[in-house]
Amino acid sequence: MRIFMFVSQAKDDLHAFAGDESGSKLPAKYGPWGLTGTLQSRQAPPHNFSRRVIEQAISSEGFQLWRMKPKG
């Protein structure tokens, strides 16, 4: 499964993984969403996230949200 990575343009610290390039299932209330990258089928996600957990969330919900911790 290819995983597409997005950032919310409404909330700077909010990011998402989705199963399609358009992010069609991402929550509209945090949109618009900007595509930031793609993970190929065997590529590890950033920040040591579990690929298995991300794929399960995409299969059941259509996306997986995550936030960046504030620096400092």
PDB file as gemmi writes it, atoms N, CA and C in Angstrom:
CRYST1    1.000    1.000    1.000  90.00  90.00  90.00 P 1                      
ATOM      1  N   MET A   1       0.849  -1.184   0.000  1.00  0.00           N  
ATOM      2  CA  MET A   1       0.000   0.000   0.000  1.00  0.00           C  
ATOM      3  C   MET A   1       0.890   1.242   0.000  1.00  0.00           C  
ATOM      4  N   ARG A   2       0.639   2.158  -0.920  1.00  0.00           N  
ATOM      5  CA  ARG A   2       1.292   3.468  -0.877  1.00  0.00           C  
ATOM      6  C   ARG A   2       0.529   4.334   0.117  1.00  0.00           C  
ATOM      7  N   ILE A   3       1.273   5.126   0.873  1.00  0.00           N  
ATOM      8  CA  ILE A   3       0.683   6.014   1.865  1.00  0.00           C  
ATOM      9  C   ILE A   3       1.053   7.445   1.477  1.00  0.00           C  
ATOM     10  N   PHE A   4       0.062   8.313   1.476  1.00  0.00           N  
ATOM     11  CA  PHE A   4       0.266   9.711   1.111  1.00  0.00           C  
ATOM     12  C   PHE A   4       0.260  10.559   2.380  1.00  0.00           C  
ATOM     13  N   MET A   5       1.179  11.514   2.454  1.00  0.00           N  
ATOM     14  CA  MET A   5       1.316  12.359   3.638  1.00  0.00           C  
ATOM     15  C   MET A   5       0.826  13.770   3.322  1.00  0.00           C  
ATOM     16  N   PHE A   6       0.110  14.339   4.285  1.00  0.00           N  
ATOM     17  CA  PHE A   6      -0.504  15.662   4.111  1.00  0.00           C  
ATOM     18  C   PHE A   6      -0.241  16.533   5.328  1.00  0.00           C  
ATOM     19  N   VAL A   7      -0.381  17.845   5.127  1.00  0.00           N  
ATOM     20  CA  VAL A   7      -0.359  18.810   6.224  1.00  0.00           C  
ATOM     21  C   VAL A   7      -1.616  19.665   6.106  1.00  0.00           C  
ATOM     22  N   SER A   8      -2.203  19.964   7.257  1.00  0.00           N  
ATOM     23  CA  SER A   8      -3.384  20.821   7.304  1.00  0.00           C  
ATOM     24  C   SER A   8      -2.962  22.262   7.078  1.00  0.00           C  
ATOM     25  N   GLN A   9      -3.717  22.968   6.269  1.00  0.00           N  
ATOM     26  CA  GLN A   9      -3.430  24.382   6.058  1.00  0.00           C  
ATOM     27  C   GLN A   9      -4.206  25.231   7.071  1.00  0.00           C  
ATOM     28  N   ALA A  10      -5.090  24.591   7.832  1.00  0.00           N  
ATOM     29  CA  ALA A  10      -5.856  25.293   8.864  1.00  0.00           C  
ATOM     30  C   ALA A  10      -5.159  25.224  10.225  1.00  0.00           C  
ATOM     31  N   LYS A  11      -4.428  24.119  10.473  1.00  0.00           N  
ATOM     32  CA  LYS A  11      -3.725  23.920  11.745  1.00  0.00           C  
ATOM     33  C   LYS A  11      -2.296  23.492  11.415  1.00  0.00           C  
ATOM     34  N   ASP A  12      -1.344  24.366  11.648  1.00  0.00           N  
ATOM     35  CA  ASP A  12       0.038  24.137  11.231  1.00  0.00           C  
ATOM     36  C   ASP A  12       0.667  22.851  11.765  1.00  0.00           C  
ATOM     37  N   ASP A  13       0.276  22.431  12.960  1.00  0.00           N  
ATOM     38  CA  ASP A  13       0.909  21.256  13.556  1.00  0.00           C  
ATOM     39  C   ASP A  13       0.196  19.941  13.232  1.00  0.00           C  
ATOM     40  N   LEU A  14      -0.868  19.984  12.457  1.00  0.00           N  
ATOM     41  CA  LEU A  14      -1.663  18.789  12.161  1.00  0.00           C  
ATOM     42  C   LEU A  14      -1.262  18.197  10.812  1.00  0.00           C  
ATOM     43  N   HIS A  15      -0.974  16.900  10.845  1.00  0.00           N  
ATOM     44  CA  HIS A  15      -0.566  16.164   9.654  1.00  0.00           C  
ATOM     45  C   HIS A  15      -1.452  14.932   9.514  1.00  0.00           C  
ATOM     46  N   ALA A  16      -1.392  14.293   8.362  1.00  0.00           N  
ATOM     47  CA  ALA A  16      -2.222  13.108   8.143  1.00  0.00           C  
ATOM     48  C   ALA A  16      -1.561  12.164   7.165  1.00  0.00           C  
ATOM     49  N   PHE A  17      -1.910  10.899   7.303  1.00  0.00           N  
ATOM     50  CA  PHE A  17      -1.596   9.865   6.330  1.00  0.00           C  
ATOM     51  C   PHE A  17      -2.915   9.471   5.689  1.00  0.00           C  
ATOM     52  N   ALA A  18      -2.904   9.224   4.392  1.00  0.00           N  
ATOM     53  CA  ALA A  18      -4.124   8.819   3.686  1.00  0.00           C  
ATOM     54  C   ALA A  18      -3.777   7.785   2.621  1.00  0.00           C  
ATOM     55  N   GLY A  19      -4.799   7.088   2.146  1.00  0.00           N  
ATOM     56  CA  GLY A  19      -4.603   6.035   1.160  1.00  0.00           C  
ATOM     57  C   GLY A  19      -4.740   6.485  -0.278  1.00  0.00           C  
ATOM     58  N   ASP A  20      -5.095   7.755  -0.506  1.00  0.00           N  
ATOM     59  CA  ASP A  20      -5.209   8.240  -1.883  1.00  0.00           C  
ATOM     60  C   ASP A  20      -4.558   9.613  -2.007  1.00  0.00           C  
ATOM     61  N   GLU A  21      -4.067   9.890  -3.195  1.00  0.00           N  
ATOM     62  CA  GLU A  21      -3.292  11.099  -3.455  1.00  0.00           C  
ATOM     63  C   GLU A  21      -4.082  12.387  -3.278  1.00  0.00           C  
ATOM     64  N   SER A  22      -5.389  12.304  -3.413  1.00  0.00           N  
ATOM     65  CA  SER A  22      -6.209  13.512  -3.251  1.00  0.00           C  
ATOM     66  C   SER A  22      -6.617  13.746  -1.795  1.00  0.00           C  
ATOM     67  N   GLY A  23      -6.414  12.760  -0.933  1.00  0.00           N  
ATOM     68  CA  GLY A  23      -6.812  12.902   0.466  1.00  0.00           C  
ATOM     69  C   GLY A  23      -8.309  13.047   0.620  1.00  0.00           C  
ATOM     70  N   SER A  24      -9.048  12.340  -0.212  1.00  0.00           N  
ATOM     71  CA  SER A  24     -10.500  12.502  -0.278  1.00  0.00           C  
ATOM     72  C   SER A  24     -11.243  12.203   1.025  1.00  0.00           C  
ATOM     73  N   LYS A  25     -10.640  11.410   1.913  1.00  0.00           N  
ATOM     74  CA  LYS A  25     -11.327  11.057   3.161  1.00  0.00           C  
ATOM     75  C   LYS A  25     -10.835  11.870   4.360  1.00  0.00           C  
ATOM     76  N   LEU A  26      -9.918  12.803   4.130  1.00  0.00           N  
ATOM     77  CA  LEU A  26      -9.419  13.624   5.234  1.00  0.00           C  
ATOM     78  C   LEU A  26     -10.519  14.553   5.741  1.00  0.00           C  
ATOM     79  N   PRO A  27     -10.528  14.859   7.045  1.00  0.00           N  
ATOM     80  CA  PRO A  27     -11.574  15.720   7.612  1.00  0.00           C  
ATOM     81  C   PRO A  27     -11.559  17.125   6.999  1.00  0.00           C  
ATOM     82  N   ALA A  28     -12.673  17.516   6.417  1.00  0.00           N  
ATOM     83  CA  ALA A  28     -12.784  18.822   5.757  1.00  0.00           C  
ATOM     84  C   ALA A  28     -12.601  19.977   6.732  1.00  0.00           C  
ATOM     85  N   LYS A  29     -12.979  19.775   8.004  1.00  0.00           N  
ATOM     86  CA  LYS A  29     -12.892  20.879   8.971  1.00  0.00           C  
ATOM     87  C   LYS A  29     -11.457  21.325   9.229  1.00  0.00           C  
ATOM     88  N   TYR A  30     -10.464  20.501   8.881  1.00  0.00           N  
ATOM     89  CA  TYR A  30      -9.059  20.869   9.044  1.00  0.00           C  
ATOM     90  C   TYR A  30      -8.398  21.215   7.710  1.00  0.00           C  
ATOM     91  N   GLY A  31      -9.168  21.229   6.644  1.00  0.00           N  
ATOM     92  CA  GLY A  31      -8.644  21.512   5.313  1.00  0.00           C  
ATOM     93  C   GLY A  31      -8.528  22.990   5.068  1.00  0.00           C  
ATOM     94  N   PRO A  32      -7.982  23.359   3.955  1.00  0.00           N  
ATOM     95  CA  PRO A  32      -7.504  22.449   2.908  1.00  0.00           C  
ATOM     96  C   PRO A  32      -6.237  21.708   3.340  1.00  0.00           C  
ATOM     97  N   TRP A  33      -6.015  20.575   2.692  1.00  0.00           N  
ATOM     98  CA  TRP A  33      -4.877  19.721   2.969  1.00  0.00           C  
ATOM     99  C   TRP A  33      -3.874  19.811   1.824  1.00  0.00           C  
ATOM    100  N   GLY A  34      -2.604  19.881   2.166  1.00  0.00           N  
ATOM    101  CA  GLY A  34      -1.554  19.925   1.153  1.00  0.00           C  
ATOM    102  C   GLY A  34      -0.734  18.647   1.175  1.00  0.00           C  
ATOM    103  N   LEU A  35      -0.547  18.056   0.028  1.00  0.00           N  
ATOM    104  CA  LEU A  35       0.256  16.833  -0.102  1.00  0.00           C  
ATOM    105  C   LEU A  35       1.722  17.176   0.147  1.00  0.00           C  
ATOM    106  N   THR A  36       2.366  16.422   1.044  1.00  0.00           N  
ATOM    107  CA  THR A  36       3.773  16.690   1.360  1.00  0.00           C  
ATOM    108  C   THR A  36       4.701  15.564   0.947  1.00  0.00           C  
ATOM    109  N   GLY A  37       4.160  14.387   0.644  1.00  0.00           N  
ATOM    110  CA  GLY A  37       5.022  13.281   0.241  1.00  0.00           C  
ATOM    111  C   GLY A  37       4.274  11.981   0.117  1.00  0.00           C  
ATOM    112  N   THR A  38       5.011  10.962  -0.320  1.00  0.00           N  
ATOM    113  CA  THR A  38       4.454   9.628  -0.518  1.00  0.00           C  
ATOM    114  C   THR A  38       5.415   8.596   0.048  1.00  0.00           C  
ATOM    115  N   LEU A  39       4.870   7.600   0.733  1.00  0.00           N  
ATOM    116  CA  LEU A  39       5.656   6.468   1.207  1.00  0.00           C  
ATOM    117  C   LEU A  39       5.342   5.275   0.314  1.00  0.00           C  
ATOM    118  N   GLN A  40       6.362   4.687  -0.273  1.00  0.00           N  
ATOM    119  CA  GLN A  40       6.175   3.503  -1.101  1.00  0.00           C  
ATOM    120  C   GLN A  40       5.866   2.301  -0.197  1.00  0.00           C  
ATOM    121  N   SER A  41       5.498   1.193  -0.780  1.00  0.00           N  
ATOM    122  CA  SER A  41       4.967   0.050  -0.030  1.00  0.00           C  
ATOM    123  C   SER A  41       5.898  -0.509   1.046  1.00  0.00           C  
ATOM    124  N   ARG A  42       7.179  -0.379   0.906  1.00  0.00           N  
ATOM    125  CA  ARG A  42       8.099  -0.912   1.931  1.00  0.00           C  
ATOM    126  C   ARG A  42       8.866   0.176   2.666  1.00  0.00           C  
ATOM    127  N   GLN A  43       8.515   1.403   2.429  1.00  0.00           N  
ATOM    128  CA  GLN A  43       9.216   2.530   3.031  1.00  0.00           C  
ATOM    129  C   GLN A  43       8.691   2.797   4.444  1.00  0.00           C  
ATOM    130  N   ALA A  44       9.606   3.072   5.363  1.00  0.00           N  
ATOM    131  CA  ALA A  44       9.226   3.342   6.760  1.00  0.00           C  
ATOM    132  C   ALA A  44       8.655   4.752   6.902  1.00  0.00           C  
ATOM    133  N   PRO A  45       7.612   4.898   7.706  1.00  0.00           N  
ATOM    134  CA  PRO A  45       7.046   6.227   7.973  1.00  0.00           C  
ATOM    135  C   PRO A  45       8.016   7.069   8.808  1.00  0.00           C  
ATOM    136  N   PRO A  46       7.826   8.380   8.807  1.00  0.00           N  
ATOM    137  CA  PRO A  46       8.678   9.242   9.631  1.00  0.00           C  
ATOM    138  C   PRO A  46       8.394   9.066  11.118  1.00  0.00           C  
ATOM    139  N   HIS A  47       9.326   9.518  11.937  1.00  0.00           N  
ATOM    140  CA  HIS A  47       9.171   9.603  13.394  1.00  0.00           C  
ATOM    141  C   HIS A  47       8.926   8.245  14.067  1.00  0.00           C  
ATOM    142  N   ASN A  48       9.388   7.168  13.455  1.00  0.00           N  
ATOM    143  CA  ASN A  48       9.227   5.816  14.012  1.00  0.00           C  
ATOM    144  C   ASN A  48       7.768   5.404  14.185  1.00  0.00           C  
ATOM    145  N   PHE A  49       6.857   5.998  13.412  1.00  0.00           N  
ATOM    146  CA  PHE A  49       5.457   5.573  13.466  1.00  0.00           C  
ATOM    147  C   PHE A  49       5.351   4.148  12.938  1.00  0.00           C  
ATOM    148  N   SER A  50       4.412   3.410  13.471  1.00  0.00           N  
ATOM    149  CA  SER A  50       4.178   2.039  13.030  1.00  0.00           C  
ATOM    150  C   SER A  50       3.409   2.029  11.710  1.00  0.00           C  
ATOM    151  N   ARG A  51       4.013   1.477  10.691  1.00  0.00           N  
ATOM    152  CA  ARG A  51       3.348   1.391   9.393  1.00  0.00           C  
ATOM    153  C   ARG A  51       2.085   0.535   9.500  1.00  0.00           C  
ATOM    154  N   ARG A  52       2.146  -0.534  10.272  1.00  0.00           N  
ATOM    155  CA  ARG A  52       0.998  -1.421  10.437  1.00  0.00           C  
ATOM    156  C   ARG A  52      -0.198  -0.668  11.032  1.00  0.00           C  
ATOM    157  N   VAL A  53       0.044   0.147  12.039  1.00  0.00           N  
ATOM    158  CA  VAL A  53      -1.027   0.924  12.678  1.00  0.00           C  
ATOM    159  C   VAL A  53      -1.604   1.943  11.693  1.00  0.00           C  
ATOM    160  N   ILE A  54      -0.737   2.602  10.937  1.00  0.00           N  
ATOM    161  CA  ILE A  54      -1.190   3.577   9.938  1.00  0.00           C  
ATOM    162  C   ILE A  54      -2.061   2.887   8.891  1.00  0.00           C  
ATOM    163  N   GLU A  55      -1.607   1.734   8.387  1.00  0.00           N  
ATOM    164  CA  GLU A  55      -2.375   1.011   7.373  1.00  0.00           C  
ATOM    165  C   GLU A  55      -3.723   0.542   7.910  1.00  0.00           C  
ATOM    166  N   GLN A  56      -3.765   0.128   9.173  1.00  0.00           N  
ATOM    167  CA  GLN A  56      -5.034  -0.279   9.785  1.00  0.00           C  
ATOM    168  C   GLN A  56      -5.994   0.906   9.872  1.00  0.00           C  
ATOM    169  N   ALA A  57      -5.490   2.070  10.279  1.00  0.00           N  
ATOM    170  CA  ALA A  57      -6.336   3.263  10.379  1.00  0.00           C  
ATOM    171  C   ALA A  57      -6.861   3.672   9.009  1.00  0.00           C  
ATOM    172  N   ILE A  58      -6.005   3.615   7.996  1.00  0.00           N  
ATOM    173  CA  ILE A  58      -6.440   3.963   6.647  1.00  0.00           C  
ATOM    174  C   ILE A  58      -7.506   2.986   6.165  1.00  0.00           C  
ATOM    175  N   SER A  59      -7.328   1.705   6.462  1.00  0.00           N  
ATOM    176  CA  SER A  59      -8.314   0.694   6.054  1.00  0.00           C  
ATOM    177  C   SER A  59      -9.663   0.896   6.733  1.00  0.00           C  
ATOM    178  N   SER A  60      -9.655   1.284   8.015  1.00  0.00           N  
ATOM    179  CA  SER A  60     -10.922   1.419   8.738  1.00  0.00           C  
ATOM    180  C   SER A  60     -11.521   2.824   8.665  1.00  0.00           C  
ATOM    181  N   GLU A  61     -10.683   3.868   8.718  1.00  0.00           N  
ATOM    182  CA  GLU A  61     -11.177   5.248   8.777  1.00  0.00           C  
ATOM    183  C   GLU A  61     -10.920   6.045   7.498  1.00  0.00           C  
ATOM    184  N   GLY A  62      -9.953   5.599   6.698  1.00  0.00           N  
ATOM    185  CA  GLY A  62      -9.593   6.309   5.479  1.00  0.00           C  
ATOM    186  C   GLY A  62      -8.424   7.252   5.655  1.00  0.00           C  
ATOM    187  N   PHE A  63      -7.950   7.438   6.909  1.00  0.00           N  
ATOM    188  CA  PHE A  63      -6.840   8.349   7.199  1.00  0.00           C  
ATOM    189  C   PHE A  63      -6.317   8.095   8.604  1.00  0.00           C  
ATOM    190  N   GLN A  64      -5.166   8.691   8.916  1.00  0.00           N  
ATOM    191  CA  GLN A  64      -4.590   8.698  10.263  1.00  0.00           C  
ATOM    192  C   GLN A  64      -4.033  10.089  10.497  1.00  0.00           C  
ATOM    193  N   LEU A  65      -4.502  10.767  11.539  1.00  0.00           N  
ATOM    194  CA  LEU A  65      -4.013  12.101  11.877  1.00  0.00           C  
ATOM    195  C   LEU A  65      -2.860  12.003  12.862  1.00  0.00           C  
ATOM    196  N   TRP A  66      -1.963  12.990  12.837  1.00  0.00           N  
ATOM    197  CA  TRP A  66      -0.897  13.094  13.827  1.00  0.00           C  
ATOM    198  C   TRP A  66      -0.454  14.544  13.944  1.00  0.00           C  
ATOM    199  N   ARG A  67       0.130  14.888  15.110  1.00  0.00           N  
ATOM    200  CA  ARG A  67       0.576  16.251  15.378  1.00  0.00           C  
ATOM    201  C   ARG A  67       2.076  16.252  15.666  1.00  0.00           C  
ATOM    202  N   MET A  68       2.692  17.389  15.327  1.00  0.00           N  
ATOM    203  CA  MET A  68       4.100  17.610  15.679  1.00  0.00           C  
ATOM    204  C   MET A  68       4.135  18.208  17.077  1.00  0.00           C  
ATOM    205  N   LYS A  69       5.057  17.746  17.886  1.00  0.00           N  
ATOM    206  CA  LYS A  69       5.250  18.347  19.214  1.00  0.00           C  
ATOM    207  C   LYS A  69       5.902  19.708  19.030  1.00  0.00           C  
ATOM    208  N   PRO A  70       5.509  20.676  19.863  1.00  0.00           N  
ATOM    209  CA  PRO A  70       6.178  21.982  19.766  1.00  0.00           C  
ATOM    210  C   PRO A  70       7.662  21.848  20.099  1.00  0.00           C  
ATOM    211  N   LYS A  71       8.489  22.597  19.395  1.00  0.00           N  
ATOM    212  CA  LYS A  71       9.923  22.563  19.664  1.00  0.00           C  
ATOM    213  C   LYS A  71      10.226  23.391  20.899  1.00  0.00           C  
ATOM    214  N   GLY A  72      11.181  22.865  21.692  1.00  0.00           N  
ATOM    215  CA  GLY A  72      11.608  23.625  22.850  1.00  0.00           C  
ATOM    216  C   GLY A  72      11.199  23.065  24.100  1.00  0.00           C  
TER     217      GLY A  72                                                      
END                                                                             
